[in-house]
């Protein structure tokens, strides 16, 4: 069985040895390879640019999240220091009415500070969202234009 297969394969190779590929088939194959390579190059370039755009979006988002996190930590530290200062002042109060007045003043100051901090965080969040969306929009526009050119 193995000898028969070997003999048949040898006969096929001997018959194909003198066969020639038609010139028009060679031209077609070469053009196909060239067009496929060109398409691959265009698609590869677009994919690399899209990966870079995605990285820019991620970095913008990350920087915004970091800025918001730092602002929250700063506000927490400021509020905590204010609380300790108020507690210390109340501990030094000489009378109950003075302690109540200090507590009321602290409460009013903290309400004003909370309002200002909330506005600051809202403004910062809006700024971060706007920057991120601008980066996304720029990246999407660039990507769309590249796909249009490649097509």
N, C-alpha and C positions, 0 to 999 in steps of 0.2 A: 504494500500500500504506500509506504514511504517512498519507494523507488519510483512508483507510478507518478506520484505528486511531483517529485523532483524532476522527472523527465518532462512532464507537462509544463512545469514552470520554465524549464530550460528552453523548450520549444517556443513558449510565449516570448521570452526575452530575445531569442534569436529572430523571431518574426518582427518584433518591435525595434530591433537594433537599427534597421535601415529605414524605419518610418520617420517621416519629417512632419513637424507641426506647421500647418499652413501659416503663411506670413500674416494674413489678416487676423488670425487667432493670436499670434504673438503680439501684434500691435494692440489688439483689444485688451489682452492681459496686461501689457505694460501701462496702457492708459488707465485701466482700472486700478492698478496698484498706485499709480501717481495720484489719481483723484482721491482714493481712499486715504493715502498719506496726507494729502492736503486737508481733507476733512478732519482727519484726526488731529492735525496740528492746530487747526482753528478751534476745534472743540476743547483740546487740551489747554490752549491759551485762555479760552473763556472760563474753563473750570478753575484754572489757577487764579485768575482775576476774581472770580466769585469767592474762592476760598479766602483771598486777601480781603475782600469786602466784608465777608462774614467776620473775619478777625477784627476789622476796624469797628464793626457794630458791637462785637463782644467787648472790646477794649473800652469803647465809649460807655456802654452799659455798666461795666465793672467800675470805671472811674466815677460814674454818677452814684452808684451804690456805695462806693467808698466815701464819697463826699457826704452823702446823707448819713451814713453810719458815724462818721467823725462828728457831724453836727449833733446827732443824738447823744453821743458820748460827752461832748462839750456841754450840752444843755444839762445833762444829768449831773456832771461835776459841778456846774454853777449852782444848780438847784440844791444839791447836797450841801455845798458850802453855805448857802443862804440858810438852810435849815439848821445847820450847826451853829451859825452865828446867832440866829433867832433863839435857839434853845439856850445858848450861853447867856444871852441878854435877859431872857425870862428867868433863868436860874439866879441871876444877880438882882432881880427885882426886889424892892423893899416892901412892896405891898401887893395885895391881890389885885386892886384896880390897875396898878402899873403893869403887872403880868398880863392881865386881860387886854390892856391897851397895846402892849408889845405883840401879843398874839394876833390881835385884829390887824395891826399894821403889817405884820408878816403875811397874814392871809391875803390882804389887799395887794401887797407887792408881788406875791406869788401868782395871784390871778392875772395881774398885768404882765408879768414875765411869761406866764404860760400862754397868754394870748399872743404876745410878740414872738415867742418861740414857735408857736403853731403856724403863724403867718410866715416866718422865716423858712420853716420846713416845707410848707406848701409852695412857697416861691422857688425854693431850691428843687423840690420834686418836679415842679412844672418846667424849670430850666433843664433839668436832666432829661425829662421825657421829651422835650423839644429837641435837644441835642441828639438824643438817640434816634428819634424819628427822622431828623434831617439826615443823619448818617445812613439810616435804612433807605430813605428815599433816594439819596445820592447813589448808593450802591445799587439799588434796584434799577434806576435810570441807566447807569453805566452798564449794568449787566444786560439790560434789554437792548441797548444800542449795540453792544458787542454781538449779541445773538443775531440781531438784524443784519449786521455786517457779515457775520459768518455764514448766514443763510443765503 
